[in-house]
Amino acid sequence: MQRVRSALRKAFTPITIMFIPHGNVRPFSLKMPSIGVVLSVVLWIMGTAYIFSRAVDTAEYEKTQEKLKYYSQQFLEMKSAVSTLKKAEGEFARLFSYKSKEEVLENLDTTDRGSLDLEGLKQQITGSMETVGEIKDYLSQQRSLYMATPKGWPVNGHITSPYGEREHPRSGKQELHTGIDIAAYPGSPVMATADGVVSFSGWAGNNGNLVVIEHGAGFSTFYAHNRKVAVSVGQKVKRGEIISYVGSTGNSTGPHVHYEVWREGHSTNPEIFLEGKS
C-alpha cells in the first residue's frame, strides 16, 4: 500500500515548464503533474503515428486512382476503335449485298474515304491488346494481394488482451504479446482470415492446438489454444473457411483464440486488420 501511495505521489508531483519566447514577449510558465507530461508525450507519439499511417494510405489510394484513370482512358480508345470497325463492317456488308460489280460501284459512298485508316486501327488495336494484358496482370496482382491480406475477425468474440507489452497472466513477467486474445464460447468455429495454405496443424506446447497459415505476399496468421483443429498441413483454405474450434489448450487461462498476424517475418498488430481495416 505504501508503494502505491508513493507511486501516486510521484505521478502527481507538479512539474513547471517555462516558455521563453524570442523578442520582447515576457516568459511564462505552465505547471502540470508529472503524469500529465508523460500522457502528453504518449498521445503526441500516437497521433503522429496515426497521421503518418493515414498519409501512406492516402498516397497508395491516389496511386491506384491514377492507374484506374489511365486504364479507363485506354478502354475509351479501344471502344472508339471497335466502333469504327463496326461502322466499316456495316458499310461493307451493305455493299456486298448487291448482286453485281456495277451496283457496288454505283452505291459506293466516297465522301468519307479518309475515315477508315486500317493501318492506324491495326496499330491502335495492337496497343490496346497490350494494355488489356497489363490491366489483367495488374488486377491479378491486386486480387492476389487482397486475398492474401488478413481481413476480419477469426472468431465471434471480444478482445481480452491486446497486442503489445503486457504482464503475462500466469508468470507475471513483462513480455511482448505478439498477438491478441479473443475470448469466445468453447467450441465456436475459428475461421481463416485470408486465402492460403496450412503450414502447421497440431499440438505446439504452450500454444496448445495450433494452426498456422501461409497466405503469400509475406503474410502468415497463427490461431492458438484451439479445442481441436479441422485442417491438415498442405491444405488450401479460403477466407471464412473453418479451420478449428475454440478451446483452452496449452498455456491458457480460459477459452479464447490467440490470433497473430506476421508480415515479412515480423509480428504486426492484428487489430489493424479487423473489420476490414487493411
NUKE-750577 format. One line per field, with one value per residue (C-alpha): residue number from 1; residue in one letter; x, y, z. Coordinates in steps of 0.5 Angstrom, whole numbers, plus 500, padded with zeros to 3 digits. Example, Ala and Ser with C-alpha at 12.3 -4.5 7.8 and 13.67 -1.06 7.14 Angstrom:
BEGIN
seq	[1 / 2]
type	[a / s]
east	[525 / 527]
north	[491 / 498]
up	[516 / 514]
***
This chain:
BEGIN
seq	[1 / 2 / 3 / 4 / 5 / 6 / 7 / 8 / 9 / 10 / 11 / 12 / 13 / 14 / 15 / 16 / 17 / 18 / 19 / 20 / 21 / 22 / 23 / 24 / 25 / 26 / 27 / 28 / 29 / 30 / 31 / 32 / 33 / 34 / 35 / 36 / 37 / 38 / 39 / 40 / 41 / 42 / 43 / 44 / 45 / 46 / 47 / 48 / 49 / 50 / 51 / 52 / 53 / 54 / 55 / 56 / 57 / 58 / 59 / 60 / 61 / 62 / 63 / 64 / 65 / 66 / 67 / 68 / 69 / 70 / 71 / 72 / 73 / 74 / 75 / 76 / 77 / 78 / 79 / 80 / 81 / 82 / 83 / 84 / 85 / 86 / 87 / 88 / 89 / 90 / 91 / 92 / 93 / 94 / 95 / 96 / 97 / 98 / 99 / 100 / 101 / 102 / 103 / 104 / 105 / 106 / 107 / 108 / 109 / 110 / 111 / 112 / 113 / 114 / 115 / 116 / 117 / 118 / 119 / 120 / 121 / 122 / 123 / 124 / 125 / 126 / 127 / 128 / 129 / 130 / 131 / 132 / 133 / 134 / 135 / 136 / 137 / 138 / 139 / 140 / 141 / 142 / 143 / 144 / 145 / 146 / 147 / 148 / 149 / 150 / 151 / 152 / 153 / 154 / 155 / 156 / 157 / 158 / 159 / 160 / 161 / 162 / 163 / 164 / 165 / 166 / 167 / 168 / 169 / 170 / 171 / 172 / 173 / 174 / 175 / 176 / 177 / 178 / 179 / 180 / 181 / 182 / 183 / 184 / 185 / 186 / 187 / 188 / 189 / 190 / 191 / 192 / 193 / 194 / 195 / 196 / 197 / 198 / 199 / 200 / 201 / 202 / 203 / 204 / 205 / 206 / 207 / 208 / 209 / 210 / 211 / 212 / 213 / 214 / 215 / 216 / 217 / 218 / 219 / 220 / 221 / 222 / 223 / 224 / 225 / 226 / 227 / 228 / 229 / 230 / 231 / 232 / 233 / 234 / 235 / 236 / 237 / 238 / 239 / 240 / 241 / 242 / 243 / 244 / 245 / 246 / 247 / 248 / 249 / 250 / 251 / 252 / 253 / 254 / 255 / 256 / 257 / 258 / 259 / 260 / 261 / 262 / 263 / 264 / 265 / 266 / 267 / 268 / 269 / 270 / 271 / 272 / 273 / 274 / 275 / 276 / 277 / 278]
type	[m / q / r / v / r / s / a / l / r / k / a / f / t / p / i / t / i / m / f / i / p / h / g / n / v / r / p / f / s / l / k / m / p / s / i / g / v / v / l / s / v / v / l / w / i / m / g / t / a / y / i / f / s / r / a / v / d / t / a / e / y / e / k / t / q / e / k / l / k / y / y / s / q / q / f / l / e / m / k / s / a / v / s / t / l / k / k / a / e / g / e / f / a / r / l / f / s / y / k / s / k / e / e / v / l / e / n / l / d / t / t / d / r / g / s / l / d / l / e / g / l / k / q / q / i / t / g / s / m / e / t / v / g / e / i / k / d / y / l / s / q / q / r / s / l / y / m / a / t / p / k / g / w / p / v / n / g / h / i / t / s / p / y / g / e / r / e / h / p / r / s / g / k / q / e / l / h / t / g / i / d / i / a / a / y / p / g / s / p / v / m / a / t / a / d / g / v / v / s / f / s / g / w / a / g / n / n / g / n / l / v / v / i / e / h / g / a / g / f / s / t / f / y / a / h / n / r / k / v / a / v / s / v / g / q / k / v / k / r / g / e / i / i / s / y / v / g / s / t / g / n / s / t / g / p / h / v / h / y / e / v / w / r / e / g / h / s / t / n / p / e / i / f / l / e / g / k / s]
east	[500 / 506 / 509 / 502 / 502 / 509 / 508 / 502 / 505 / 511 / 506 / 502 / 508 / 508 / 513 / 514 / 515 / 518 / 517 / 522 / 520 / 524 / 523 / 520 / 515 / 515 / 517 / 511 / 511 / 506 / 505 / 503 / 503 / 509 / 504 / 501 / 507 / 508 / 501 / 502 / 508 / 505 / 499 / 503 / 507 / 501 / 498 / 504 / 504 / 496 / 497 / 503 / 499 / 494 / 499 / 501 / 494 / 492 / 499 / 497 / 490 / 492 / 497 / 491 / 486 / 492 / 492 / 485 / 484 / 490 / 486 / 479 / 482 / 485 / 479 / 475 / 480 / 479 / 472 / 473 / 477 / 472 / 466 / 470 / 471 / 463 / 462 / 466 / 464 / 456 / 458 / 462 / 456 / 451 / 456 / 457 / 449 / 449 / 449 / 454 / 460 / 456 / 451 / 457 / 461 / 454 / 452 / 460 / 460 / 466 / 465 / 468 / 474 / 479 / 475 / 478 / 485 / 486 / 494 / 492 / 487 / 492 / 497 / 491 / 489 / 496 / 497 / 490 / 491 / 498 / 494 / 489 / 495 / 498 / 491 / 489 / 496 / 495 / 488 / 491 / 497 / 492 / 487 / 492 / 495 / 487 / 486 / 493 / 492 / 488 / 481 / 476 / 475 / 478 / 472 / 466 / 468 / 472 / 479 / 481 / 489 / 491 / 498 / 504 / 508 / 504 / 505 / 504 / 497 / 501 / 508 / 507 / 513 / 513 / 514 / 511 / 505 / 505 / 498 / 491 / 487 / 480 / 475 / 469 / 465 / 468 / 467 / 466 / 468 / 475 / 476 / 482 / 482 / 485 / 486 / 493 / 496 / 496 / 504 / 502 / 497 / 497 / 500 / 505 / 507 / 505 / 500 / 496 / 493 / 496 / 494 / 499 / 497 / 502 / 498 / 503 / 505 / 509 / 503 / 502 / 497 / 497 / 491 / 493 / 489 / 484 / 480 / 481 / 484 / 480 / 485 / 492 / 498 / 499 / 491 / 489 / 484 / 479 / 478 / 472 / 473 / 473 / 480 / 479 / 475 / 475 / 479 / 483 / 489 / 496 / 498 / 491 / 487 / 480 / 477 / 480 / 484 / 491 / 491 / 497 / 499 / 506 / 509 / 516 / 518 / 515 / 509 / 504 / 498 / 492 / 487 / 489 / 486 / 480 / 473 / 477 / 481 / 487]
north	[500 / 505 / 503 / 505 / 512 / 513 / 512 / 516 / 522 / 522 / 521 / 528 / 531 / 538 / 540 / 547 / 548 / 555 / 558 / 564 / 567 / 571 / 578 / 583 / 578 / 576 / 569 / 565 / 558 / 552 / 548 / 541 / 534 / 529 / 524 / 530 / 531 / 523 / 523 / 529 / 525 / 519 / 522 / 526 / 520 / 516 / 522 / 523 / 515 / 515 / 521 / 518 / 512 / 516 / 519 / 513 / 510 / 516 / 516 / 509 / 511 / 516 / 512 / 507 / 512 / 515 / 508 / 507 / 513 / 511 / 505 / 508 / 512 / 506 / 503 / 509 / 509 / 502 / 503 / 508 / 503 / 498 / 503 / 505 / 498 / 496 / 502 / 500 / 493 / 495 / 499 / 493 / 488 / 493 / 494 / 486 / 485 / 488 / 483 / 486 / 490 / 496 / 496 / 496 / 502 / 506 / 505 / 506 / 512 / 516 / 522 / 519 / 516 / 518 / 516 / 509 / 508 / 501 / 501 / 506 / 502 / 496 / 499 / 502 / 495 / 492 / 497 / 496 / 489 / 490 / 495 / 490 / 485 / 490 / 491 / 484 / 483 / 489 / 487 / 480 / 482 / 487 / 481 / 476 / 482 / 483 / 475 / 474 / 480 / 478 / 481 / 481 / 477 / 470 / 468 / 472 / 475 / 480 / 482 / 481 / 482 / 487 / 487 / 490 / 490 / 486 / 483 / 475 / 473 / 467 / 468 / 475 / 477 / 483 / 481 / 483 / 480 / 478 / 478 / 479 / 474 / 474 / 471 / 466 / 461 / 454 / 450 / 456 / 456 / 459 / 462 / 463 / 471 / 470 / 465 / 461 / 454 / 451 / 450 / 447 / 444 / 440 / 441 / 446 / 446 / 453 / 454 / 448 / 446 / 451 / 453 / 457 / 459 / 462 / 467 / 470 / 477 / 476 / 475 / 469 / 468 / 464 / 461 / 458 / 455 / 451 / 445 / 442 / 443 / 442 / 443 / 439 / 441 / 443 / 444 / 450 / 454 / 460 / 467 / 465 / 457 / 454 / 452 / 450 / 451 / 455 / 452 / 453 / 448 / 449 / 455 / 458 / 461 / 460 / 459 / 464 / 465 / 468 / 471 / 473 / 477 / 476 / 480 / 479 / 475 / 481 / 481 / 486 / 489 / 484 / 490 / 494 / 488 / 487 / 490 / 490 / 496 / 493]
up	[500 / 502 / 495 / 491 / 495 / 494 / 486 / 486 / 490 / 485 / 479 / 481 / 483 / 479 / 474 / 472 / 465 / 463 / 456 / 454 / 447 / 443 / 442 / 448 / 450 / 457 / 459 / 462 / 466 / 466 / 472 / 471 / 474 / 472 / 469 / 465 / 462 / 460 / 458 / 453 / 450 / 449 / 446 / 441 / 439 / 438 / 434 / 430 / 428 / 426 / 422 / 418 / 417 / 414 / 410 / 407 / 406 / 402 / 398 / 396 / 394 / 390 / 386 / 385 / 383 / 377 / 375 / 374 / 371 / 366 / 364 / 364 / 358 / 355 / 355 / 352 / 346 / 345 / 345 / 339 / 335 / 336 / 334 / 328 / 326 / 327 / 322 / 317 / 317 / 317 / 310 / 307 / 309 / 305 / 299 / 299 / 299 / 292 / 286 / 281 / 281 / 278 / 283 / 288 / 285 / 284 / 291 / 294 / 299 / 297 / 301 / 308 / 305 / 310 / 316 / 316 / 317 / 317 / 319 / 324 / 327 / 327 / 331 / 336 / 337 / 338 / 343 / 346 / 347 / 350 / 355 / 356 / 358 / 363 / 366 / 367 / 370 / 375 / 377 / 378 / 383 / 386 / 387 / 390 / 395 / 397 / 398 / 402 / 406 / 413 / 414 / 419 / 426 / 426 / 431 / 434 / 441 / 444 / 446 / 453 / 452 / 446 / 442 / 446 / 452 / 458 / 464 / 463 / 466 / 469 / 470 / 472 / 468 / 463 / 456 / 449 / 447 / 439 / 438 / 441 / 445 / 443 / 448 / 445 / 447 / 448 / 441 / 437 / 430 / 428 / 421 / 417 / 415 / 408 / 403 / 404 / 405 / 412 / 414 / 421 / 425 / 431 / 438 / 440 / 447 / 451 / 444 / 445 / 439 / 434 / 426 / 422 / 415 / 410 / 405 / 401 / 400 / 406 / 411 / 416 / 421 / 428 / 431 / 438 / 444 / 440 / 443 / 436 / 429 / 423 / 417 / 416 / 413 / 406 / 405 / 402 / 405 / 403 / 408 / 412 / 412 / 419 / 421 / 428 / 434 / 441 / 447 / 452 / 451 / 452 / 457 / 457 / 463 / 459 / 452 / 447 / 441 / 441 / 434 / 431 / 424 / 421 / 415 / 412 / 419 / 424 / 428 / 427 / 431 / 429 / 431 / 424 / 420 / 424 / 421 / 414 / 416 / 412]
***
